[in-house]
Amino acid sequence: MKLMHPHMLWLLLLIVPLTIWYIKRGVKGHPGLRIPSSAPYASLGHSWKEWLLHGSFALRMAALACLAVILARPQDETSWSQTQTEGIDIVITLDISTTMLARDLQPDRLNAAKKVAVDFVHARHNDNVGLVTFAGEAFTNVPLTNDMGAVATEAKRIQLGLIEDGTAIGDGVATAVNRLKNSQAKSKVIILLTDGSNNAGILSPLSAAKIAAEKGIKIYAIGVGTTGEALVPVAMDVDGTFVYDYRPVEMDEATLRQMASQTGGKYYRATDEHALQNVFDEIDQLEKTKLNVSEFHQSEDVYLPWAFALLALLLLDVVLRYTVLRTIP
């Protein structure tokens, strides 16, 4: 514990002159009666209330001491601590191409995927999680971190139009591999959420998957969307909103399945939010790695016990003076 204002402890010195003044004042400071002689009362001895009067003064001095400590502002000292935990390194790689606005999932594929991703992130307590988005090119939104609040906040902010349109699955996976390649975790995972087939970027999906396999990274590929036809954006209206129409769902499931198989992961077709839970249950079964985690502890005020003690002492003094120590006048 440390004191923010240690000079306030000088107030404790006031107890010395106040005690001297109290002793010198003696009984003169208390109400009394004038009588011709005290001889008839000499054999009665001293009442316990007489001694209790000194206790009342002691209570006030103790209250003054508590006040001095409160003004000195005691705090728990800031420190670092090292703890060990077990976890997985995960990079969520999310497709943000225009087709992710298709409304076969509610309210659309992108927002359904974002919601499940945010819920998943909030459930991670010991893992490192990163976030990559891709359309015509790939972008790292959040590097690997154990700050789940930061990842969830960034995931909620994701919108279409931030990068060039298209579906560069290979570049998205390659960017995620870059985030994981230096990881020391036993289990390194890419969760790939996409609704289409590769039509942009520099690297092919299978080439990116090969690099991931060489780095010991598993890909869990999720095909987002129903089968058959879906209500998808087909044009832009004059007011800047999308025009929707039903179109056949085109998804390169063969490539996604091969990418997952090549890295030791799995492929899932997610026709609704609940289907995504299978992926997360699978990840929870992976071998976890012991990690050293540094935690920063900030200073916190700890004056409340002293404040409660001060209040209790003053209340006790008031109760005594208006009950057993009450005098007339």
C-alpha positions in Angstrom: 0.0 0.0 0.0 1.2 3.5 -0.7 0.0 7.0 0.3 -0.8 9.6 -2.4 -0.5 12.5 0.1 1.7 11.2 3.0 2.3 14.8 4.3 -1.3 14.7 5.6 -0.1 12.3 8.3 1.4 15.3 10.1 -2.1 15.9 11.3 -1.5 13.0 13.7 0.8 15.4 15.7 -2.3 17.3 16.7 -3.2 14.4 19.0 -0.3 15.3 21.3 -1.2 19.0 22.2 -4.9 18.0 22.4 -4.1 15.3 24.9 -1.9 17.6 27.0 -4.7 20.2 26.9 -7.3 17.5 28.0 -5.1 16.4 30.9 -4.5 19.9 32.1 -8.1 20.8 31.9 -9.0 17.8 34.0 -12.4 17.9 35.6 -12.8 21.6 35.1 -14.2 21.1 31.7 -17.1 19.0 32.9 -20.3 20.2 34.5 -20.4 20.1 38.3 -22.3 21.0 41.5 -21.0 23.3 44.3 -21.4 21.6 47.7 -20.0 22.6 51.2 -17.9 19.5 51.6 -17.2 16.3 49.7 -16.2 14.3 52.8 -19.5 12.3 53.0 -18.8 11.1 49.4 -15.1 10.2 49.9 -15.9 6.5 50.6 -17.9 6.1 47.4 -14.9 5.8 45.1 -14.9 6.6 41.4 -17.9 5.7 39.1 -17.3 3.8 35.9 -18.9 6.7 34.1 -16.0 8.9 35.2 -13.6 6.7 33.5 -15.9 6.4 30.5 -15.6 10.2 30.0 -11.9 9.7 29.2 -13.0 7.0 26.7 -15.1 9.5 24.9 -12.0 11.7 24.4 -10.0 8.7 23.2 -12.8 8.0 20.6 -12.5 11.5 19.2 -8.7 11.2 19.0 -9.0 7.9 17.1 -11.5 9.6 14.7 -8.9 12.3 14.1 -6.3 9.6 13.3 -8.7 8.0 10.8 -9.3 11.4 9.2 -5.5 11.9 8.8 -5.1 8.5 7.1 -8.1 9.2 4.7 -6.6 12.6 3.7 -3.3 10.9 3.0 -5.3 8.8 0.4 -4.0 5.2 0.8 -3.9 3.1 -2.4 -3.0 -0.4 -3.5 0.2 -0.2 -5.4 0.3 -0.7 -9.2 2.0 -3.9 -10.1 2.6 -6.6 -12.8 1.9 -10.2 -12.3 2.7 -13.3 -14.3 0.1 -16.1 -14.7 -0.1 -19.3 -16.7 -3.1 -20.2 -18.8 -4.0 -22.5 -21.7 -5.3 -21.4 -25.0 -5.5 -21.4 -28.8 -4.4 -18.8 -31.3 -7.3 -18.0 -33.6 -7.8 -15.7 -36.6 -11.3 -15.1 -37.7 -11.2 -14.4 -41.5 -14.5 -12.8 -42.7 -15.7 -12.2 -46.2 -17.2 -8.7 -46.6 -18.0 -8.8 -50.3 -21.3 -7.5 -51.6 -22.9 -10.9 -51.8 -22.6 -11.1 -48.0 -25.7 -8.8 -47.9 -27.9 -11.6 -49.2 -30.9 -12.0 -47.0 -31.2 -15.8 -46.8 -29.9 -15.4 -43.2 -31.4 -12.7 -40.9 -30.9 -9.8 -41.2 -28.3 -10.8 -43.8 -25.3 -13.1 -44.2 -22.8 -10.5 -43.0 -24.6 -9.4 -39.8 -25.5 -13.0 -39.0 -21.8 -14.0 -39.3 -20.8 -10.9 -37.3 -23.2 -11.7 -34.4 -22.0 -15.3 -34.1 -18.3 -14.2 -34.4 -18.9 -11.6 -31.6 -20.6 -14.2 -29.3 -17.7 -16.6 -30.0 -15.1 -14.0 -29.1 -16.9 -13.1 -25.9 -16.7 -16.8 -24.9 -12.9 -17.0 -25.4 -11.2 -16.4 -22.0 -7.7 -17.8 -22.5 -7.2 -17.6 -26.2 -5.5 -15.1 -28.5 -7.8 -13.9 -31.2 -7.3 -11.8 -34.4 -9.6 -10.5 -37.1 -9.0 -10.3 -40.8 -11.5 -9.1 -43.4 -11.4 -9.5 -47.2 -13.3 -8.7 -50.4 -11.2 -7.8 -53.4 -8.2 -7.6 -51.1 -7.4 -8.5 -47.5 -6.9 -6.4 -44.4 -5.9 -7.1 -40.8 -8.5 -5.4 -38.6 -7.1 -6.7 -35.3 -3.8 -8.6 -34.8 -3.6 -11.5 -32.3 -4.6 -10.3 -28.8 -6.3 -11.5 -25.6 -8.3 -8.3 -25.4 -11.6 -9.8 -26.5 -13.4 -6.5 -26.0 -11.3 -4.9 -28.7 -11.9 -7.8 -31.1 -15.6 -7.8 -30.5 -15.9 -4.0 -30.9 -14.0 -4.1 -34.2 -16.1 -7.0 -35.5 -19.3 -5.0 -34.8 -17.9 -2.0 -36.8 -17.3 -4.0 -39.9 -19.2 -2.7 -42.9 -19.1 -3.3 -46.7 -17.4 -0.8 -48.9 -14.3 -0.4 -46.8 -12.2 -2.2 -49.4 -12.6 -3.0 -53.1 -15.3 -5.5 -53.9 -14.6 -9.0 -54.9 -13.8 -12.4 -53.2 -10.1 -12.8 -52.6 -10.3 -15.9 -50.4 -6.6 -16.8 -51.0 -5.4 -13.4 -50.0 -7.7 -13.4 -46.9 -6.2 -16.8 -45.8 -2.7 -15.7 -46.6 -3.1 -12.5 -44.4 -4.4 -14.7 -41.6 -1.4 -17.0 -42.0 0.8 -14.0 -41.6 -0.8 -13.3 -38.3 -0.2 -16.8 -37.0 3.1 -17.9 -38.6 5.2 -16.8 -35.6 2.8 -18.2 -33.0 4.2 -20.6 -30.4 0.7 -22.1 -29.7 0.2 -25.9 -30.3 -3.1 -25.1 -31.9 -3.3 -22.4 -34.6 -6.7 -22.0 -36.3 -8.2 -19.9 -39.1 -11.9 -19.6 -39.1 -12.8 -18.7 -42.7 -16.4 -17.4 -43.3 -17.3 -16.8 -46.9 -20.3 -17.2 -49.2 -18.7 -17.4 -52.6 -15.8 -18.5 -54.8 -12.4 -16.9 -55.4 -12.5 -14.3 -58.1 -9.9 -11.7 -57.0 -6.6 -11.3 -55.3 -3.1 -12.6 -56.1 -2.9 -16.0 -54.3 -5.2 -18.9 -55.0 -7.1 -20.5 -52.1 -5.4 -23.8 -52.4 -1.9 -22.2 -52.5 -2.8 -20.2 -49.4 -4.1 -23.5 -47.7 -0.8 -25.2 -48.6 1.2 -22.4 -46.9 -1.1 -22.7 -43.8 -0.6 -26.5 -43.7 3.2 -26.0 -43.8 2.9 -23.6 -40.8 0.8 -26.1 -38.8 -2.3 -23.9 -39.1 -5.8 -25.6 -39.5 -8.5 -24.0 -41.6 -12.1 -24.3 -40.5 -14.0 -23.2 -43.6 -17.6 -22.1 -43.3 -19.8 -21.7 -46.3 -22.3 -19.0 -45.2 -25.8 -19.2 -46.9 -28.6 -21.5 -47.9 -28.7 -23.7 -51.0 -30.8 -22.9 -54.1 -31.8 -19.3 -54.5 -31.3 -16.3 -52.3 -32.3 -12.6 -52.2 -29.1 -10.9 -53.2 -28.0 -7.3 -54.2 -28.0 -7.1 -58.0 -27.8 -3.3 -58.6 -27.5 0.1 -56.9 -30.4 2.5 -56.8 -30.1 6.2 -57.5 -30.4 6.9 -53.7 -27.4 4.7 -53.0 -29.4 1.7 -51.7 -29.1 -1.8 -53.1 -31.7 -3.4 -55.3 -32.4 -7.0 -54.4 -33.5 -9.9 -56.5 -33.5 -13.7 -56.3 -30.4 -15.4 -57.8 -28.9 -18.9 -57.6 -26.4 -19.3 -54.8 -22.9 -19.8 -56.2 -20.4 -21.2 -53.7 -17.2 -23.1 -54.4 -17.8 -25.7 -51.7 -15.3 -28.2 -53.4 -12.4 -25.7 -52.9 -13.4 -24.8 -49.4 -13.7 -28.5 -48.5 -10.3 -29.2 -50.0 -8.7 -26.2 -48.1 -10.0 -27.5 -44.8 -9.0 -31.1 -45.5 -5.5 -30.1 -46.7 -4.8 -28.4 -43.3 -6.5 -30.9 -41.0 -9.5 -28.7 -40.4 -13.1 -29.2 -41.5 -15.7 -27.6 -43.8 -19.2 -26.7 -42.7 -22.2 -25.3 -44.6 -23.9 -22.8 -42.4 -27.5 -22.3 -43.5 -28.3 -20.5 -40.2 -26.5 -19.2 -37.1 -27.0 -22.4 -35.1 -25.0 -24.4 -37.7 -21.9 -22.3 -36.9 -21.9 -23.6 -33.3 -20.5 -26.9 -34.6 -17.3 -25.1 -35.6 -16.8 -23.6 -32.2 -17.5 -26.9 -30.3 -14.8 -28.5 -32.5 -12.3 -25.8 -31.7 -12.9 -26.2 -28.0 -11.6 -29.8 -28.3 -8.3 -28.9 -29.7 -5.0 -29.3 -27.8 -4.3 -26.1 -25.8 -1.0 -24.5 -25.1 0.3 -23.2 -21.8 0.8 -19.5 -22.1 2.5 -16.9 -19.9 0.2 -13.9 -19.4 1.4 -10.6 -18.0 -1.3 -8.7 -16.2 -1.2 -5.0 -15.2 -2.8 -4.0 -12.0 -3.6 -0.3 -11.4 -3.7 1.5 -8.1 -7.0 1.7 -6.4 -8.1 3.9 -3.5 -8.5 1.9 -0.2 -9.7 4.6 2.1 -13.2 3.2 2.6 -12.3 1.0 5.7 -10.8 4.1 7.3 -13.9 6.2 6.4 -16.2 3.5 7.9 -14.0 3.4 11.1 -14.2 7.3 11.3 -18.0 7.2 11.0 -18.3 4.4 13.6 -16.1 6.2 16.1 -18.1 9.5 15.8 -21.4 7.7 16.1 -20.3 5.8 19.2 -19.1 9.1 20.8 -22.4 10.8 20.1 -24.4 7.8 21.4 -22.3 7.8 24.6 -22.6 11.5 25.2 -26.4 11.5 24.8 -27.1 8.4 26.8 -24.9 7.1 29.6 -22.7 10.2 29.7 -25.5 12.7 29.4 -25.1 15.6 32.0 -27.4 18.2 33.5 -27.2 20.9 32.5 
